[in-house]
C-alpha cells in the first residue's frame, strides 16, 4: 500500500509565502505553489460544520467561462441562505482565488468548478487541462476535510507510464460503475464525464488495488497530501497535449482523497487565451 506523506514538500512543489510566489510556476521544474494563511480564520470551522452537516450544499457546478463579476454573482446566489459570518469571508476568499488566477494568466474569463460532496473513488490520479493555447496556471482549494493528494515528479516513471495507468483506471472505473473524474475526462468543450458515484465493494476491488499501488510510481514512492487550509496554484496541460508523452514537470499529477466527509471544493482554470503582450511600439518623436 502506498505511503502518505503529510509533512514534506517534494522537489517541484513550493511552499509560498505571498501571492507573488505564484509567478514561480514559470520556473522550469516547478509544478505547484502551496499558499497557506498565516493564521487559521475562525469562520473555516463554522464552514466545515455547515458542509459536513449538509446545511450548506452546492450541487456539482461548472461555470464554463465567467468573469470575476459573474462568478461573484453566482456565488452570492449559491450562498444566499448561509450565515453572513461565513458567507461573506467565503465569498471574498473564493473571489480572491479567481482574481489571482486571472492576474497570473492575464485572462478575463475562467472555468470554475465548485461542489460540496463526500469523496468517492470517482477521481483518481489525473492532470487538469486547459483549452488550446490557454495559459496553464490554475488553482484548487479544499475548504474542509481531507485535502488533495499528489505525487512528486521525480517519483513518476514517465508520462507514458502515467497515461497508460490513467487509461486503464478510467476503463476499470467505468466497469465498476464508479464513473470518471470530470477534471481528467473533460472534453475540449468543457463537458464532463458522468457515471455512478458509488459501487459495491466487490466491483471496486480492482480500482482500490490500482489506487493503493499506482503502477506509474517508482517503488516505495510516497503520495503527498496538501496541508489543510491551503490553496494550490498549479500547472495544467494544454488539452491538445493530454495523453502525449510530454515532460512530467509540465503538469501536477494529483487526485481527490478516496474517502471522508463532505467537502467544499473550488477549482479554477483559464478559459481563454491570454492577450498578446504589447510590443515596444513606434519610437516617440518630438
C-alpha positions as CSV (number, residue, x, y, z in Angstrom):
1,X,0.0,0.0,0.0
2,X,1.4,3.4,-0.9
3,X,2.5,5.6,2.0
4,X,1.0,9.1,2.5
5,X,3.4,11.9,3.4
6,X,1.7,14.8,5.1
7,X,4.8,16.6,6.3
8,X,7.3,17.4,3.5
9,X,7.2,19.2,0.2
10,X,8.9,17.3,-2.6
11,X,11.1,18.8,-5.3
12,X,9.0,20.9,-7.7
13,X,6.3,21.9,-5.2
14,X,7.0,25.1,-3.3
15,X,5.6,26.5,-0.1
16,X,4.7,30.0,-1.0
17,X,4.7,33.0,1.4
18,X,2.8,35.6,-0.7
19,X,0.8,35.7,-3.9
20,X,3.9,36.9,-5.7
21,X,5.2,33.3,-5.4
22,X,2.5,32.1,-7.9
23,X,4.8,33.5,-10.6
24,X,7.3,30.8,-9.7
25,X,5.2,28.4,-11.8
26,X,7.1,29.8,-14.8
27,X,10.3,28.3,-13.4
28,X,11.3,25.1,-15.0
29,X,10.5,22.1,-12.8
30,X,8.0,23.9,-10.6
31,X,4.6,22.2,-10.9
32,X,2.8,23.7,-7.9
33,X,2.9,26.5,-5.3
34,X,1.1,26.0,-2.0
35,X,-0.1,29.1,-0.2
36,X,-1.5,29.0,3.4
37,X,-2.9,31.8,5.5
38,X,-0.7,32.9,8.4
39,X,-3.4,32.2,10.9
40,X,-6.5,30.0,10.5
41,X,-9.6,32.1,10.4
42,X,-12.4,31.1,12.7
43,X,-15.0,31.1,10.0
44,X,-13.5,28.0,8.5
45,X,-14.6,25.9,11.5
46,X,-18.1,27.1,11.1
47,X,-18.0,26.4,7.3
48,X,-16.8,22.9,7.9
49,X,-19.7,22.2,10.2
50,X,-22.2,23.6,7.7
51,X,-20.8,21.4,4.9
52,X,-20.4,18.2,6.9
53,X,-23.9,18.5,8.4
54,X,-25.2,19.3,4.9
55,X,-26.6,22.6,5.9
56,X,-24.6,24.1,3.0
57,X,-25.0,22.1,-0.2
58,X,-23.6,23.2,-3.5
59,X,-24.5,20.9,-6.4
60,X,-21.6,20.0,-8.6
61,X,-21.4,23.1,-10.8
62,X,-19.2,24.0,-13.8
63,X,-19.1,27.7,-14.9
64,X,-17.5,27.3,-18.3
65,X,-16.2,30.8,-18.9
66,X,-17.0,33.5,-16.3
67,X,-15.7,36.9,-15.4
68,X,-14.8,37.9,-11.8
69,X,-18.1,39.7,-11.5
70,X,-20.2,36.8,-13.0
71,X,-18.6,34.4,-10.6
72,X,-19.2,36.7,-7.6
73,X,-22.9,37.0,-8.7
74,X,-23.2,33.2,-8.9
75,X,-21.6,32.7,-5.5
76,X,-23.8,35.3,-3.8
77,X,-26.9,33.3,-5.0
78,X,-25.4,29.9,-4.0
79,X,-24.6,31.3,-0.5
80,X,-27.8,33.2,-0.1
81,X,-29.1,31.1,2.7
82,X,-25.8,30.9,4.6
83,X,-25.0,32.8,7.7
84,X,-23.3,36.1,6.7
85,X,-20.4,35.4,9.2
86,X,-19.4,32.5,6.9
87,X,-20.8,33.6,3.5
88,X,-19.0,37.0,3.4
89,X,-15.5,35.7,4.1
90,X,-16.1,32.6,1.9
91,X,-17.2,34.8,-1.0
92,X,-14.2,37.0,-0.5
93,X,-11.8,34.1,-0.4
94,X,-13.2,32.3,-3.4
95,X,-13.3,35.5,-5.5
96,X,-9.7,36.2,-4.4
97,X,-8.6,32.9,-5.8
98,X,-10.4,33.7,-9.1
99,X,-8.7,37.1,-9.2
100,X,-5.3,35.6,-8.6
101,X,-5.6,33.1,-11.4
102,X,-6.7,35.8,-13.7
103,X,-3.8,38.1,-12.7
104,X,-1.3,35.3,-13.1
105,X,-2.6,34.3,-16.5
106,X,-3.7,37.7,-17.8
107,X,-7.2,36.3,-18.8
108,X,-10.6,37.8,-18.1
109,X,-12.6,34.6,-18.1
110,X,-12.0,31.4,-16.2
111,X,-13.6,28.0,-15.8
112,X,-14.8,27.4,-12.2
113,X,-15.9,24.0,-10.8
114,X,-17.3,24.0,-7.3
115,X,-19.2,21.5,-5.3
116,X,-19.9,20.0,-1.8
117,X,-19.6,16.2,-1.9
118,X,-18.1,13.4,0.1
119,X,-15.0,11.8,-1.6
120,X,-15.5,8.7,-3.6
121,X,-13.4,6.6,-6.0
122,X,-14.6,8.8,-8.8
123,X,-11.4,11.0,-9.2
124,X,-8.1,9.1,-9.2
125,X,-4.7,10.5,-10.2
126,X,-5.0,12.8,-13.2
127,X,-3.8,16.1,-14.6
128,X,-6.1,19.1,-15.3
129,X,-6.4,20.5,-18.7
130,X,-7.0,24.0,-20.3
131,X,-8.3,24.9,-23.8
132,X,-5.9,25.1,-26.7
133,X,-3.3,27.8,-26.2
134,X,-4.7,28.9,-22.9
135,X,-2.3,29.8,-20.0
136,X,-1.6,26.7,-17.9
137,X,-1.8,28.1,-14.3
138,X,-4.9,27.2,-12.3
139,X,-5.9,26.7,-8.6
140,X,-7.6,24.3,-6.3
141,X,-8.9,24.9,-2.8
142,X,-10.4,22.3,-0.4
143,X,-12.1,24.2,2.4
144,X,-12.7,21.3,4.8
145,X,-12.0,17.7,5.3
146,X,-9.2,15.6,3.6
147,X,-7.2,17.5,1.1
148,X,-5.8,16.8,-2.4
149,X,-3.1,14.1,-2.8
150,X,-0.3,14.4,-5.3
151,X,3.0,12.8,-6.3
152,X,6.5,14.2,-6.9
153,X,7.7,14.5,-10.4
154,X,10.9,12.6,-9.5
155,X,8.8,9.6,-8.4
156,X,7.0,9.3,-11.8
157,X,8.5,6.7,-14.1
158,X,7.3,8.6,-17.2
159,X,4.2,10.3,-18.6
160,X,3.8,7.4,-21.0
161,X,3.5,5.1,-17.9
162,X,1.2,7.6,-16.2
163,X,-1.2,7.9,-19.2
164,X,-1.3,4.1,-19.5
165,X,-2.3,3.9,-15.9
166,X,-4.9,6.7,-16.3
167,X,-6.4,5.0,-19.4
168,X,-6.7,1.7,-17.6
169,X,-8.1,3.3,-14.4
170,X,-10.8,5.1,-16.4
171,X,-11.8,1.8,-18.0
172,X,-11.8,-0.1,-14.7
173,X,-13.8,2.8,-13.1
174,X,-16.5,2.6,-15.8
175,X,-16.7,-1.2,-15.5
176,X,-17.1,-0.8,-11.7
177,X,-19.8,1.8,-12.1
178,X,-17.7,4.4,-10.2
179,X,-17.8,7.0,-13.0
180,X,-14.9,9.0,-14.2
181,X,-13.2,12.2,-12.9
182,X,-14.5,15.3,-14.5
183,X,-11.2,17.0,-14.4
184,X,-9.3,14.3,-16.2
185,X,-12.1,13.3,-18.5
186,X,-13.1,16.8,-19.5
187,X,-13.8,17.2,-23.2
188,X,-12.5,20.3,-25.1
189,X,-15.9,21.9,-25.0
190,X,-15.9,21.8,-21.2
191,X,-18.4,18.9,-20.7
192,X,-17.7,16.3,-18.1
193,X,-17.9,12.6,-18.0
194,X,-20.8,11.2,-16.0
195,X,-21.4,7.9,-14.1
196,X,-22.5,6.4,-10.9
197,X,-20.8,7.9,-7.9
198,X,-20.6,4.7,-5.8
199,X,-20.3,1.0,-6.5
200,X,-20.2,-2.2,-4.5
201,X,-17.1,-3.2,-2.6
202,X,-16.5,-6.3,-4.8
203,X,-16.8,-4.2,-8.0
204,X,-14.4,-1.6,-6.6
205,X,-11.7,-4.2,-5.8
206,X,-9.6,-3.7,-8.9
207,X,-9.9,0.1,-8.6
208,X,-8.8,0.0,-5.0
209,X,-5.8,-2.1,-6.0
210,X,-4.8,0.5,-8.6
211,X,-5.1,3.4,-6.2
212,X,-3.1,1.7,-3.5
213,X,-0.2,0.7,-5.8
214,X,-0.1,3.2,-8.7
215,X,1.9,1.5,-11.4
216,X,3.4,4.8,-12.8
217,X,5.3,5.5,-9.5
218,X,8.8,4.3,-8.7
219,X,8.9,1.6,-6.0
220,X,8.3,2.8,-2.4
221,X,7.5,6.4,-3.6
222,X,5.1,8.1,-1.2
223,X,1.9,10.0,-2.1
224,X,1.9,13.6,-0.7
225,X,-1.0,15.5,0.8
226,X,-1.7,19.2,0.6
227,X,-1.7,20.9,4.1
228,X,-5.1,21.9,5.5
229,X,-6.3,25.5,4.7
230,X,-4.0,25.8,1.7
231,X,-4.7,26.9,-1.8
232,X,-2.6,25.2,-4.5
233,X,-1.7,27.1,-7.7
234,X,-0.5,24.5,-10.2
235,X,0.4,23.7,-13.7
236,X,-2.3,22.4,-16.1
237,X,-1.6,20.9,-19.5
238,X,-2.9,22.1,-22.9
239,X,-5.7,19.7,-23.8
240,X,-4.0,19.0,-27.2
241,X,-1.1,17.6,-25.3
242,X,-3.2,15.4,-22.9
243,X,-2.3,11.7,-23.4
244,X,1.0,12.7,-25.1
245,X,4.5,11.8,-23.6
246,X,5.2,15.4,-22.5
247,X,7.7,16.1,-19.7
248,X,6.5,15.1,-16.3
249,X,7.2,18.7,-15.0
250,X,4.6,20.1,-17.4
251,X,1.7,19.2,-15.1
252,X,0.8,18.5,-11.5
253,X,-0.4,14.9,-11.0
254,X,-2.9,14.7,-8.2
255,X,-6.1,13.1,-7.0
256,X,-9.0,13.5,-4.6
257,X,-8.9,11.6,-1.4
258,X,-10.8,8.3,-1.6
259,X,-13.0,8.7,1.5
260,X,-14.1,11.2,4.1
261,X,-16.9,13.6,5.0
262,X,-18.5,16.1,2.6
263,X,-16.1,18.8,1.5
264,X,-16.4,22.2,-0.3
265,X,-14.0,22.2,-3.2
266,X,-13.2,25.1,-5.6
267,X,-11.2,24.6,-8.9
268,X,-10.3,27.5,-11.2
269,X,-8.6,27.4,-14.6
270,X,-8.1,29.7,-17.5
271,X,-10.9,29.5,-20.1
272,X,-9.3,31.6,-22.9
273,X,-6.0,32.5,-24.5
274,X,-4.1,35.3,-22.8
275,X,-3.8,38.6,-24.9
276,X,-0.6,39.1,-26.7
277,X,1.9,41.2,-24.7
278,X,2.2,44.7,-26.1
279,X,5.4,45.4,-28.1
280,X,7.6,48.5,-27.7
281,X,5.5,50.4,-30.2
282,X,6.8,53.1,-32.5
283,X,9.6,55.4,-31.4
284,X,8.4,58.7,-30.0
285,X,9.1,61.9,-31.8
286,X,9.3,65.5,-30.6
